[in-house]
Amino acid sequence: MSTTLGRTVKAAIALSGMTVAETGRMIDLSASSMSRRTSGRVPFKCDELVRIAIVLEVSIRDLLADWEAEMGRAV
């Protein structure tokens, strides 16, 4: 699993002033589920990324940019 997306999401959460656990609660995921996703052990589902983007007031494109670059895709 790629940890790039998890790192990007974790950084966006930190910039928002929230914690991973708080963000998880706001999108109906437990702290442990969010931790598994941000560490790259479990992939994010599309709807989770959409909800995270809404909560953090960022675009999906911002969350996926580093991951897409790592995968060799242009944003």
Rosetta constraint file for C-alpha pairs under 8 A:
AtomPair CA 1 CA 40 HARMONIC 5.60 0.50
AtomPair CA 1 CA 41 HARMONIC 6.38 0.50
AtomPair CA 1 CA 42 HARMONIC 7.37 0.50
AtomPair CA 1 CA 43 HARMONIC 7.05 0.50
AtomPair CA 2 CA 6 HARMONIC 7.65 0.50
AtomPair CA 2 CA 40 HARMONIC 5.67 0.50
AtomPair CA 2 CA 67 HARMONIC 7.78 0.50
AtomPair CA 3 CA 7 HARMONIC 6.11 0.50
AtomPair CA 3 CA 38 HARMONIC 7.16 0.50
AtomPair CA 3 CA 39 HARMONIC 5.94 0.50
AtomPair CA 3 CA 40 HARMONIC 4.39 0.50
AtomPair CA 3 CA 41 HARMONIC 7.92 0.50
AtomPair CA 4 CA 8 HARMONIC 6.18 0.50
AtomPair CA 4 CA 40 HARMONIC 7.74 0.50
AtomPair CA 4 CA 66 HARMONIC 6.66 0.50
AtomPair CA 4 CA 67 HARMONIC 5.61 0.50
AtomPair CA 4 CA 70 HARMONIC 7.75 0.50
AtomPair CA 5 CA 9 HARMONIC 6.14 0.50
AtomPair CA 5 CA 38 HARMONIC 7.37 0.50
AtomPair CA 5 CA 40 HARMONIC 7.58 0.50
AtomPair CA 5 CA 63 HARMONIC 7.06 0.50
AtomPair CA 5 CA 64 HARMONIC 6.59 0.50
AtomPair CA 5 CA 66 HARMONIC 6.97 0.50
AtomPair CA 5 CA 67 HARMONIC 5.36 0.50
AtomPair CA 6 CA 10 HARMONIC 6.02 0.50
AtomPair CA 6 CA 37 HARMONIC 6.19 0.50
AtomPair CA 6 CA 38 HARMONIC 3.72 0.50
AtomPair CA 6 CA 39 HARMONIC 5.68 0.50
AtomPair CA 6 CA 40 HARMONIC 5.70 0.50
AtomPair CA 7 CA 11 HARMONIC 6.05 0.50
AtomPair CA 7 CA 38 HARMONIC 6.19 0.50
AtomPair CA 7 CA 39 HARMONIC 7.27 0.50
AtomPair CA 8 CA 12 HARMONIC 6.18 0.50
AtomPair CA 8 CA 63 HARMONIC 6.16 0.50
AtomPair CA 8 CA 64 HARMONIC 7.91 0.50
AtomPair CA 8 CA 66 HARMONIC 7.23 0.50
AtomPair CA 9 CA 13 HARMONIC 6.15 0.50
AtomPair CA 9 CA 38 HARMONIC 6.74 0.50
AtomPair CA 9 CA 63 HARMONIC 6.21 0.50
AtomPair CA 10 CA 14 HARMONIC 6.22 0.50
AtomPair CA 10 CA 20 HARMONIC 6.85 0.50
AtomPair CA 10 CA 38 HARMONIC 6.21 0.50
AtomPair CA 11 CA 15 HARMONIC 6.16 0.50
AtomPair CA 12 CA 16 HARMONIC 6.29 0.50
AtomPair CA 12 CA 56 HARMONIC 7.32 0.50
AtomPair CA 12 CA 63 HARMONIC 7.77 0.50
AtomPair CA 13 CA 17 HARMONIC 6.65 0.50
AtomPair CA 13 CA 18 HARMONIC 5.69 0.50
AtomPair CA 13 CA 19 HARMONIC 6.35 0.50
AtomPair CA 13 CA 20 HARMONIC 6.50 0.50
AtomPair CA 13 CA 23 HARMONIC 7.30 0.50
AtomPair CA 13 CA 56 HARMONIC 6.83 0.50
AtomPair CA 14 CA 18 HARMONIC 5.91 0.50
AtomPair CA 14 CA 19 HARMONIC 6.49 0.50
AtomPair CA 14 CA 20 HARMONIC 7.95 0.50
AtomPair CA 16 CA 56 HARMONIC 6.33 0.50
AtomPair CA 18 CA 22 HARMONIC 6.24 0.50
AtomPair CA 18 CA 23 HARMONIC 6.63 0.50
AtomPair CA 19 CA 23 HARMONIC 6.21 0.50
AtomPair CA 20 CA 24 HARMONIC 6.09 0.50
AtomPair CA 20 CA 31 HARMONIC 6.92 0.50
AtomPair CA 20 CA 34 HARMONIC 6.55 0.50
AtomPair CA 20 CA 35 HARMONIC 7.23 0.50
AtomPair CA 21 CA 25 HARMONIC 6.25 0.50
AtomPair CA 21 CA 30 HARMONIC 6.99 0.50
AtomPair CA 21 CA 31 HARMONIC 4.45 0.50
AtomPair CA 21 CA 32 HARMONIC 7.97 0.50
AtomPair CA 21 CA 34 HARMONIC 6.87 0.50
AtomPair CA 21 CA 35 HARMONIC 7.97 0.50
AtomPair CA 22 CA 26 HARMONIC 6.35 0.50
AtomPair CA 22 CA 31 HARMONIC 7.77 0.50
AtomPair CA 23 CA 27 HARMONIC 6.48 0.50
AtomPair CA 23 CA 52 HARMONIC 7.21 0.50
AtomPair CA 23 CA 55 HARMONIC 7.45 0.50
AtomPair CA 24 CA 28 HARMONIC 5.97 0.50
AtomPair CA 24 CA 29 HARMONIC 4.60 0.50
AtomPair CA 24 CA 30 HARMONIC 5.75 0.50
AtomPair CA 24 CA 31 HARMONIC 5.93 0.50
AtomPair CA 24 CA 33 HARMONIC 7.77 0.50
AtomPair CA 24 CA 34 HARMONIC 5.74 0.50
AtomPair CA 25 CA 29 HARMONIC 5.52 0.50
AtomPair CA 25 CA 30 HARMONIC 6.18 0.50
AtomPair CA 25 CA 31 HARMONIC 7.32 0.50
AtomPair CA 26 CA 55 HARMONIC 7.35 0.50
AtomPair CA 27 CA 48 HARMONIC 7.10 0.50
AtomPair CA 27 CA 51 HARMONIC 6.07 0.50
AtomPair CA 27 CA 52 HARMONIC 6.81 0.50
AtomPair CA 27 CA 55 HARMONIC 7.89 0.50
AtomPair CA 29 CA 33 HARMONIC 5.96 0.50
AtomPair CA 29 CA 34 HARMONIC 6.38 0.50
AtomPair CA 30 CA 34 HARMONIC 6.30 0.50
AtomPair CA 31 CA 35 HARMONIC 6.10 0.50
AtomPair CA 32 CA 36 HARMONIC 6.18 0.50
AtomPair CA 33 CA 37 HARMONIC 6.34 0.50
AtomPair CA 34 CA 38 HARMONIC 6.06 0.50
AtomPair CA 35 CA 39 HARMONIC 5.99 0.50
AtomPair CA 36 CA 40 HARMONIC 6.32 0.50
AtomPair CA 36 CA 41 HARMONIC 5.22 0.50
AtomPair CA 36 CA 42 HARMONIC 5.50 0.50
AtomPair CA 37 CA 41 HARMONIC 5.96 0.50
AtomPair CA 37 CA 42 HARMONIC 4.81 0.50
AtomPair CA 37 CA 43 HARMONIC 5.66 0.50
AtomPair CA 37 CA 44 HARMONIC 5.91 0.50
AtomPair CA 44 CA 48 HARMONIC 6.28 0.50
AtomPair CA 44 CA 49 HARMONIC 6.60 0.50
AtomPair CA 45 CA 49 HARMONIC 6.54 0.50
AtomPair CA 46 CA 50 HARMONIC 6.33 0.50
AtomPair CA 47 CA 51 HARMONIC 6.18 0.50
AtomPair CA 48 CA 52 HARMONIC 6.08 0.50
AtomPair CA 49 CA 53 HARMONIC 6.06 0.50
AtomPair CA 49 CA 60 HARMONIC 7.00 0.50
AtomPair CA 49 CA 63 HARMONIC 7.95 0.50
AtomPair CA 50 CA 54 HARMONIC 6.27 0.50
AtomPair CA 50 CA 60 HARMONIC 6.53 0.50
AtomPair CA 51 CA 55 HARMONIC 6.15 0.50
AtomPair CA 52 CA 56 HARMONIC 5.99 0.50
AtomPair CA 53 CA 57 HARMONIC 5.60 0.50
AtomPair CA 53 CA 58 HARMONIC 4.96 0.50
AtomPair CA 53 CA 59 HARMONIC 5.68 0.50
AtomPair CA 53 CA 60 HARMONIC 5.88 0.50
AtomPair CA 53 CA 63 HARMONIC 7.53 0.50
AtomPair CA 54 CA 58 HARMONIC 6.62 0.50
AtomPair CA 54 CA 59 HARMONIC 7.74 0.50
AtomPair CA 58 CA 62 HARMONIC 6.68 0.50
AtomPair CA 58 CA 63 HARMONIC 7.61 0.50
AtomPair CA 59 CA 63 HARMONIC 6.65 0.50
AtomPair CA 60 CA 64 HARMONIC 6.16 0.50
AtomPair CA 61 CA 65 HARMONIC 5.81 0.50
AtomPair CA 61 CA 75 HARMONIC 7.40 0.50
AtomPair CA 64 CA 68 HARMONIC 5.94 0.50
AtomPair CA 65 CA 69 HARMONIC 6.22 0.50
AtomPair CA 65 CA 75 HARMONIC 6.13 0.50
AtomPair CA 66 CA 70 HARMONIC 6.17 0.50
AtomPair CA 67 CA 71 HARMONIC 6.22 0.50
AtomPair CA 68 CA 72 HARMONIC 6.17 0.50
AtomPair CA 68 CA 73 HARMONIC 5.05 0.50
AtomPair CA 68 CA 74 HARMONIC 6.57 0.50
AtomPair CA 68 CA 75 HARMONIC 6.54 0.50
AtomPair CA 69 CA 73 HARMONIC 5.54 0.50
AtomPair CA 69 CA 74 HARMONIC 6.42 0.50
AtomPair CA 69 CA 75 HARMONIC 7.45 0.50
